Amino acid sequence: MTECTESMAQLQLKFDFGLKKKLTGSFDGGLISSDGGLGLVRLADEQLKLTESAAIYIGEKRRPDLVKHSLRDLLRQRIYAIASGYEDANDADNLRFDPMHKLCSSRLLSDADLASQPTISRLENSVNETELKFLQDLLVLTYLRKHKKPLRKLVLDLDTTCDPVHGYQQLSFYNGFYGKFCYIPMFVFDENGFPLAALLRPGNADVGGDAARCLRNILTILRREWPDTEIEFRADAAFCRREVYQVCEEFGVKYFIGLKTNHALRCLAKPLVAAAEKEFEAIYGKSARLDKSAWRRTQERMRFSSKEKGRMQEIFEQQKLVRKVGELAWRGRGYTEDMRVICRADYSEEGPELRFIITNHKGGNPRWMYENKYCRRGQCENWIKELKMIDCDRLSCQEFNANQFRLLQHVFAYVLLNGLRGRLSKKEQSISIDQFILKFIKIGVLVRESVRRVSLHWTSSYPRQQSFAALVASFA
């Protein structure tokens, strides 16, 4: 390795850019890292004690006389690499020499290098189911530690996604809904994007089958520490299960869950649909609903239109629609009491469209509850998309438990990055996670070590110097 480095340092590269002076280059610039903002991740980790706590929950299974890298250092190395945009364990073979990654893992430049890929892979394959359960609980405990006092109100959103696999990973099955071999992980977020659960599930798992168990684990910890906090739970119709209602009732949680349409609900909603149809015909005329061929011609013409003639935003602005939101009393099979159901009836040129929401919330306007309570549940899908920006779906280990552990490591990295983003000014908080990495982590830095100190010299042309300094000062 030394001979290769020396030979590359002596190599002269020539470029012809049409300048008045000769342009050459060589690999002799010193210890320069492209991850100059990684120290921010370490500061966030120190405040939450995330990797330190995770190392406690994982048992040491190695011979003490052969251990060169502690569990805490291995977790830091892996999670910080993910937070820098390196999703694969193979990246450790190159990052082990990176000066910023060594410093953030509490090693001087003159100390031994970080762990290699085989060591990281052995760690990922050594974690068992009991330790994984503790790490799941760590997400909730970290959330409690993040808030120094109980919240007045907490909103939980639950959803699943598809993580495709490209091999024969354990418990990866073909899923007919997604049309591919995959895993079906389940996530629970708060309304600000903090993940409280990241449960990996087999590809053939029932979509809502583990919702009650996952929710119970979270609420047990939350209610023990925050008994008086008002908690709301939102989910779509896939999680409309009796056991989910029971868990919410047991822990005093208000729920807003989508309800699958059935014949009984459609019959109960007929008066609401009739009122929407009557208002639609009064506003747009009866012919607007009957002439389906004219409606199709209008749609096709607008889709082929140029910008001057109208684009998709004009289609929605000109859409003929009447919305009615009402309340129903419905009793499902096996229930002893009527349950409150919010019905949304949209009437357009295509006819009626119904959506049902079941809730145990008392009082409140049905339209307000639908639009301001249930519909905001869709933000959970955006949090999942942000998780995928740091490649949380790179689950290429052979064993299922190893892939669950890898998913949790990506979630831990997301927790640190999301916490850092929340410290930015309101104007800057709208950036996505991958943009945060690009703008605040990927900074060129020259690292120098002397007898008394280690100094970092960031590039002078970095355009966000004030924002970066403010982030560092926020941890003081």
Secondary structure, 3 states (H helix, E strand, C coil): CHHHHHHHHHCCEEECCCCCCCEEECCCCCCEECCCCHHHHHHHHHHHCHHHHHHHHCCCCCCHHHCCCCHHHHHHHHHHHHHCCCCCHHHHHHHCCCHHHHHHCCCCCCCCCCCCHHHHHHHHCCCCHHHHHHHHHHHHHHHHHHCCCCCCEEEEEEEECCEECCCCCCCCEEECCCCEEEECCEEEEECCCCEEEEECCCCCCCCCCCHHHHHHHHHHHHHHHCCCCEEEEEECHHHCCHHHHHHHHHCCCEEEEEECCCHHHHHHCHHHHHHHHHHHHHHHCCHHHHCHHHHHHHHHHHHCCCCCCCCHHHHHHCCCEEEEEEEEEECCCCCCCCEEEEEEEEEECCEEEEEEEEECCCCCCHHHHHHHHHHHHHHHHHHHHHHHHCCCCCCCCCCHHHHHHHHHHHHHHHHHHHHHHCCCCCCCCCCCHHHHHHHHHCCCEEEEECCCCEEEEECCCCCCHHHHHHHHHCCC
